[in-house]
Structure formats: C-alpha cells, structure tokens
Amino acid sequence: MSAALPLELYSAASVRALDQYLIEQQGLSAELLMKRAGRFAFEQILQAWPQARRMVVVCGAGNNAGDGYVVAALAQARNWAVELRWLAKPEDLSGAASAAWQYAQQEGVSAKAFDKTESLPADVLVDGLLGTGLNKPVEGLYADAIDWLNHQKRRQQAKVLALDVPSGLNVDTGSATKVVLADLTATFVGLKFGLFTGAGRSAAGRVVFSDLGGDTREASVPVAAYRADYPVLLSKLSPRPLDSHKGRFGHLAVVGGDNGMSGAALIAAEAGLRAGSGMVSLVSRSLTAQIALTRQPELMALGVDAGIDAQAKLATATSLVVGPGLGQQAWGEQLLAQSLAANLPCCIDADGLNLLAKLAAPQLPPQVVLTPHPAEAARLLRQTTQEVQADRAAAARALVQATGAVVVLKGAGTLVAYRAGGDTRLTLIDAGNPGMASGGMGDCLAGVIGALLAQGLEAQEAAQLGALVHAMAGDQQAEADGQRGLLATDLLPAVRWLLNGL
C-alpha cells in the first residue's frame, strides 16, 4: 500500500471526492481505510525512529482522530508506553472513528481529556487533531493543543508524526497562522497541495504516502497542481548531433548590470553559459562589461550608455534575460523598453519586474517568463506580500491572467503557472532548501531559464525545467557541503550535470 509520491496534487474537496470514490465505487469501507491509514502511519514511525518506545497521541474529532486511535492501539499492542489525549469526547464519535476508538479501548490504551498543563514523556508525538477540512485560523482548545505539541517537541526533543496533514495547515493554500511542526507527515489517498508550498513545506517535514490499497486512476476529480517530473522535462532538450555548432544552441543576451550592481548580471550570464546556450552576451554598463570579460572570457560584453545603443546587440540574440542589476532609473527603463520591443523569448526578473510594476498596462511579447519572488509578485498585483503568501496558487494564476506570461512564483514550493488550453495550469517544484535564500539565486535561475529559451524550449517548458534543475542543484550542493553559506555560483556545476542527465 505504500507508494512513491505521485505527481498529482489535490485540494481538500478533491481528496474527499477520492475517498468517496474508494468507498462507493471500489467497495472499500471507511473503517477498512482508517485501519490501513493507521497501520501505514505506525509502520512509518517504526521505520523512521526504530528506538522509540514512548508515544503520546493527541486526537480531535472525526476521521483524523480515528486514524490517531488506530495508531495508539497498534503501539499499545507492541507494548509501547502509550498515552492518548482527546479534545472531542470519544463517545460522541460516529462511524469509522467510533470503531477506531473501540479498538483503542480493547487494546487498553490509556485515554484522557487533553490538559494543556500536563507534561507527558514521549519519544514520538502523534498529531491527530485536525484533518483536511480546515478553512479558518485555529482557535481555542485546538490552538492550545497545537502549541502543546510544538512545546513538547522542543522540550523533549521528541519526534512528531502528523496524520494526513499537520494540524492548522490549510491544504488548499499551504498557509497557516498556527500549525503543528511535524518531522514526518503520513498522508493518504491523494497528495494534498498545501503540504508542498508556503508554510506547509516547513510544517510537513518529510512526506510519505499510501494509496490505502485503492485505485483512483479512473476517478474524475480535479487536480490542483502537478509536481514537476525531471525525466519528462529533461526530454524536452534534444540530444546534440555530432555536427553541432554554437549557432544551433542560441544566443542569450543578459540585459542589466547598472553601476554598483554588476554581480547580478554576471551571475545570470555565467548561468546562461553553464546551462548550454551556444553564446551569451552581456548588455550592461561599460564598467560591468569590463569586469565580465576579466571574470568570464567566454562572454561577449557590450557597454551601453543609453537604451538605443543596445538595439544592434539585441537584434543578434535569440533570447533575453532582462532585469538582474538593471536598476530602476532612466537607463534601466530604456533598456527594458528596447528589450520588449525586440519581441524575443525572454525571462524578466528582479528590477525588470519592478519596472513592469510601474507600468499601467505593459505589452509583453509572446514566450515571456516572469520570475517574481513574493514581494515582486505583490507589486505586480498591487497586493501585499502577506496576501500573496496567503494563497500562492491564486497569486500565480492572477499574474498569468494579468500578463499572459508564464509565471515562476519563487519561494518554498516554487510554482510555475501557465496557460494550457483555456485553463491556467500549475506545476510545483518539489525541491530546494533554505540555504538557497541568499543573494544571486534568482539571477542564477533567470540565466538558466534564458539559456533554455535560447535552445528552443517553449516558455512553459523552459520555466519548469529551469526552476526544477535550479532547485535540485541547490539540494545537491547543500547535501554535499551544508545549507549555510551556499552561494548562487556554487550551483553551476550541478546545473550543468543535471541538464546533461547525469
């Protein structure tokens, strides 16, 4: 019943529909599904923490509580020291959850009402408080229970397993005001979107999945997003024939690098080279151009004093990266205008986005990728950063609707949004780590995407593959040398490695 993580990500409503499909169309009873969920979760505890022997389970109401009762019963049957604390009276439960409570009683589980002043020794804390239906901030006793679990985790250095989702997490958005901080989340039937973006990415810890022995492939249920598939995306890059020459792999021009901001443009240009563009030019201030030729002689560099001076160089390019170190003064405005007029496949980042946000109705050419972080997305949407982060998927979709571009909304659980037929489709980048929260990472990503555009990928393909490879490269380097002190240019060898399918 254990399965590798699927690519499909679902909303809470869609997961409920999948549950109903298993019950009504496949004849799997709710009680059987609950027993399988609890057994899978307990097996994951045994695998993750084999030395553990003390467990505290905190249960709310409904099926999430029922899963918790099953886990408690299984641990008790193995002679663990088990304490169960409930927030909803077990005798008020119905259906499968009531049957799970009876099972826990039969096994002799010690169960009492939750008391936030109590301290219980535990190797493992099990969160069975709230399920997928949460759509408002947690208050009252449930908020106390979340705080209690997080406090016990810190105080005892105990491990936390969340059943289905960490309590307090909105699985439709990945947002939370108060949430259980799990080390491991055992989730069932369908992957929940919110586990993989925003606050959910941190709260869920490692996610493991079981289909509970059901088959939902024929269920007609909407999918909220898809996890990016590295082999499929990599296949979009054709093998290079033996008679190749540099002209076959595009000419990327990086536009940016105002005085005092040369580093951003240099990082983007170097990333473009390592991501396989046949040629890379830097269109920048004269001083930046001189620095570039000293640092990276494979670059071509042009120093320009006004936007009009860039026309000839832009005319020879096949794709652009516009914005790293561009600034927001007249020089940057002129270069952005000339870049948009070139009507080329283009990745717009950093100050390019900030300048776009100042325009009432910017006219973007086709095959454009925008790569905002949440604050830049907020400026483009005339929102606050908090509003963007409260529903990242909605913000990404809104940017696609407003601009017609492919949008890479960066952050924990980066989202790539693009038009597919009459709909806006979301791809989630299930990679990356906190070490990548450092200056220059976005410039590196823009350079990779620009190089993929230069090599002929469609905008949505370049955005997905570029964002995924960039994040995977960050994970490789962090695993090798640690997260702290990770630099954007540290990723370049791994980017090259990944884009060669090694």
Secondary structure, 3 states (H helix, E strand, C coil): CEECCCCEEECHHHHHHHHHHHHHCCCCCHHHHHHHHHHHHHHHHHHHCCCCCEEEEEECCHHHHHHHHHHHHHHHHCCCEEEEEECCCHHHCCHHHHHHHHHHHHCCCEEEECCCCCCCCCCEEEEECCCCCCCCCCCHHHHHHHHHHHHHHHHHCCEEEEECCCCCCECCCCECCCCCCCCEEEEECCEEHHHHCCHHHHHCCEEEEECCCCCCCCCCCCCCEEECCHHHHHCCCCCCCCCCCHHHHCEEEEECCCCCCHHHHHHHHHHHHHCCCCEEEEEECHHHHHHHHHHCCCCEEEECCCHHHHHHHHHCCCEEEECCCCCCCHHHHHHHHHHHHCCCCEEECCHHHHHHHHCCCCCCCCCEEECCCHHHHHHHHCCCHHHHHHCHHHHHHHHHHHHCCEEEECCCCCEEEEEECCEEEEEECCCCCHHHCCCCHHHHHHHHHHHHHHCCCCHHHHHHHHHHHHHHHHHHHHHHHCCCCCCHHHHHHHHHHHHCCC
